[in-house]
Amino acid sequence: MDTNKILDIIKEGLLDSIPNITKEQILLDAHLKNDLGIDSLSSMFFLTYLEDNIVGFEVNADTIEARHFNTLQTIFEYVLSEMNIKIPVLNT
């Protein structure tokens, strides 16, 4: 799966899982908790959304850590890492 498509799915998952956020708020350096308001319940919905929509991705309880939920960039890197995809340099 193309990394840009994966990033788009992650953004869609955030929009679907976190109430009252807009597409414009979802930036690579947006802090998921402080900027977007993700909480433990929306985190679970979000991870389920990712597993359901990204072919080949499954959350690994042994590797996922709180630091992966810092920013859009860190969750994107986690997803790619779990899928053994080289992490590209992004400018968006």
N, C-alpha and C positions, 0 to 999 in steps of 0.2 A: 504494500500500500504506500502511496506517495506521502512524503512527510508533510507537504502542504495540506493534503486532505486530512491527515491525522490532526494537524493543528486546528483546522476548521471544525472537526468533530469535537475537539476539546472545548473550543469556544462555544459551540452549540450546546454542549453538555452543561457548561457554566450557566448559559442563559436559561436552560431548561430547569436547572436545579436550584438556582439562587433567585429568590423573589426580588422584584424591583430593581434589577440592574438592566443596563442598556448595552447594546453592542459596542458603543463608543467607549464604554468604561473598560472593556476587556482588552488590555494592552499586555505585551509580554512581561513588562515589569510591574504590572498591577498585583498588589499583594492580595491573595485570595481571601484572607480574613479581614484585614484592616481596610482595604479598598473596596472589595466586592461583597463582604459580609458573609462568607461561607461559614457554616457552623457544623457541628458533628452530624446532625441529621442531613443537611444538604450535601455534606461530604459523602455520605453513604449513597444518596441518590445519584450524585455525580459519578462516583466510581462504578456503580451499576450501569449508568448510561454509557460510560466508556467501554465497559466489557461487552455490552449489547451492541455497540455501534462500530467498534474498531476490531476488524477481523484479525484474530491471532493475539489479541491482548487479553490477559487475565491479571488481576491484582494478585500479587504474591505477598501473603501475610508476613513472610520471612524477610522481604526486602523493602517493603514500603515503610517510610518513616515520616514523622511530622514535617521534616525539612522539605519533603517533596511537595508539601502544600503551601510553601512560601509564596510563589508567584506562578503565573501562567507558564513562564519559561521552565521552572523547576518541575512542574507536573508533566510538561511536554517532554522534557529530558528523561523523566522516569519512565514514561510510556515507551519512548523509543528504546531506552536501555533494556526494558523487559522484553521488547520485541527483537532485540539484537540488531537494531538499525543504527547506523552511524549518525551522530547528532550533527545536523547542519548548522552553519552560522546564519542566524536570522537577523533581519533588519526591520521587521514589522512590529 
